[in-house]
Amino acid sequence: MTTPLLEMKNISIRFGGIKAVDNVSISLMPGEVVGLLGHNGAGKSTLIKILAGAYKADEGEIFVDGKKVEINNPRDARAQNIETIYQTLALADNLDAASNLFLGRELTTPFGLVDDAKMEAESRKIMARLNPNFNRFSEPVRSLSGGQRQSVAIARAVYFNARILIMDEPTAALGVHETAMVADLIKQLKAQGLGIFLISHDTREMMELCDRVSVMKNGQLIGTERVEDVTEDDILSMIIMGKNPKREAA
């Protein structure tokens, strides 16, 4: 058996008297895309924020490459090569692609000044790998399309050696062409061996892009199934009814 790239075991967190995540265990292999589905309030975003270091679990353990790690804040997550691309993308609209890619981690000259030329050169290199058609390096990202903005956010994660990538609704509000572009980027990252958690409400997209899907409801994990073993209706049943038809059949 190959050691999972990541394991979250028996994770729980409470907010007041409410258990937002209740004893949830999930795993991620290298080069695997695992989809996380569930209604708003199901607990999927809270679970992922624990992995990203935004929240600290009350109970449970996290393992990277089979070794237990402590993730108490976003810096700890980045130290484990975990990068998050939130739905809002967290881009500075008034800055260009290179400035956004290195935001908070700027490259500097030997004199301590921000090295704009080197940052643009590095940005061109990583974008040539991810999105060769991207050429709007000098424009503020507010003028970019949704798909191009996603490319910048993904490039930032990949440049800083992400091994585990969390993508929160990466195709929300994108057109057909741009959705296809982001899907291609996900497939490319998967081929490079990254492990990806994909949060989405689009079950069809999950069936196309994911190897496994995990469904949550009311803070609990309803089940994790290989995409090839379930139908879209099975997944919808898990989301709506909170029952796993594969287990019911067994």
Phi, psi and omega in degrees: 000134176284139177291131177301145173296321181216141170225133170247118187245125172052048183279130175223147174210140179243145170239105188066232180267004185260129176272099184288327174227127190237094173057054184260135176234128175219161180221166182213128179263159174301138178069026181240144172248120178247124179271140176245120183236160177154157177298164171304133182089002181289337179112355185294317180292324178296317178302315183290328178291333174294316179294325181280351178090005179284328175236156174249127181295146173284326181218157175110172184225152177237133179237135173241123184055035177082359181252134179293135180232156175253124177239101183254347182198170181301331179295320177298319180297314180296326178296336176265013180061037174257122180237145183240134173246101181284161181303324180283350179070337178055041176264148175271108189301330184275354181258157179279180186300314183295318180295325177289320181299323183255017183301120182083352179223044187298144173279142182233159176280170176302342181267004177086008179270152177296128183265083183299321183295317180292322179295319178293320179298317178293322178297319179296324180294311183289324179289331176297329177284319189270316185215081186301339181278353181286126180220012184262064186281336186262000183263147175298145187293345178297336182272357182274158175286168180301318180294321178293323177296319175300320179300318180295315180296319179292319179300321179299316180294315184291322181300323182267031168063039175300137171248333177238120185243127177256121181240116184261108179048058187293340182249009180300133176068014176263151175285178184299312182297316183289325176298318178296324180295316179294321177300319178297321178298318179298316179296323179294316180295321177300317180296335179276359175096004177289149170262133187233128166263124183245115176263126181201156172262353186270100183295326179295319177298319179298318180297328182280321191259336190263154171271321176224157175233139175243129182248131177244149175209130179053040175083355183249153176275116179284325178169160174235125184226149172291138182302323182291346183262355183229162174257170176298324178295323176301315182295316179299322178297320178296318182293314188277312186271341183073025179234144179262108183300332179294320179285323180298320181293326179289000000 
